[in-house]
Amino acid sequence: MRKHLLTLLCWAGLICAGNAQIVNIEDKRFRRDTSGVFGQLDLGLNWVRNTSSVLSFNTGLRVDFIHGRDTWLLLGNYNLIKTGPSRQVNAGFGHLRWSRKLTEHISWEAFGQSQFDERIKLRYRGLLGTGPRFNLFGRGKQKLFWGVLYMFEYNEIKGGEAYFRDDRLSISLSAQLQLSPNLRIANTSYYQPVLRTFGEARLSSGTSANLKINSHLSFLTAFNVTYDARLAGKVEGVPKTIHRLINRIRWVF
């Protein structure tokens, strides 16, 4: 029942996709105080040919709906890597998040997420969570946030090798630094322990730089590292640590 609810919540109405074990939501928030609907589209395409042909394609869509104290965030992302005529890797996610501003420094959030990633043999991951988010520091465009959320997580590994059903905390610390009118740096780190043991924790950290070209177009580069010893210990061939470097052109509408 929980799995069907997660799927319905996150996939309906989304162009799905994604390619990281932990989705860095902090880098995908809009910094707007006005009500309305806002969005952005990311596109990336790489092609290399030497002894074989390698095609890499990724796209991401985000839509924000802001009304009064409430904000709705919809995310979809898709990544494809194809080598030769048949070998390919697919990864994707869909994410839906609601946030209500309770005070100037405290918000309450609830979210659902669905995800798959063939590279780490993750056939399906579903999340449901809720909890507070605190604005620890804010001066102009320099900000520091701390989030402490509970989430239920369901994992299904490709080939039926393993199934996980966990209750976790998701603790995040996010910093945003505006170096110039056109350049913003952001970092978010996550600590997600299993509540029963607190020893089986997933760690992730991501740093991004966003260079604004004009009012609608910007260039984004990001580096992410994720550590998950539990998944690696249960599934052969999956590394404990995964590194990713991403370059994208972003269109904001």
Stockholm file with secondary structure:
# STOCKHOLM 1.0

chainA/1-253         MRKHLLTLLCWAGLICAGNAQIVNIEDKRFRRDTSGVFGQLDLGLNWVRNTSSVLSFNTGLRVDFIHGRDTWLLLGNYNLIKTGPSRQVNAGFGHLRWSRKLTEHISWEAFGQSQFDERIKLRYRGLLGTGPRFNLFGRGKQKLFWGVLYMFEYNEIKGGEAYFRDDRLSISLSAQLQLSPNLRIANTSYYQPVLRTFGEARLSSGTSANLKINSHLSFLTAFNVTYDARLAGKVEGVPKTIHRLINRIRWVF
#=GR chainA/1-253 SS CHHHHHHHHHHTTCCCBCCCSSCCCGGGCCCCCSCEEEEEEEEEEEEEESSSEEEEEEEEEEEEEEETTEEEEEEEEEEEEEETTTEEEEEEEEEEEEEEECSSSEEEEEEEEEEEEGGGTEEEEEEEEEEEEEEEEEETTEEEEEEEEEEEEEEEEGGGSCEEEEEEEEEEEEEEEEEETTEEEEEEEEEEEBTTTSSSEEEEEEEEEEEECSSSEEEEEEEEEEEEHHHHHHSTTCCSEEEEEEEEEEEEC
#=GC SS_cons         CHHHHHHHHHHTTCCCBCCCSSCCCGGGCCCCCSCEEEEEEEEEEEEEESSSEEEEEEEEEEEEEEETTEEEEEEEEEEEEEETTTEEEEEEEEEEEEEEECSSSEEEEEEEEEEEEGGGTEEEEEEEEEEEEEEEEEETTEEEEEEEEEEEEEEEEGGGSCEEEEEEEEEEEEEEEEEETTEEEEEEEEEEEBTTTSSSEEEEEEEEEEEECSSSEEEEEEEEEEEEHHHHHHSTTCCSEEEEEEEEEEEEC
//
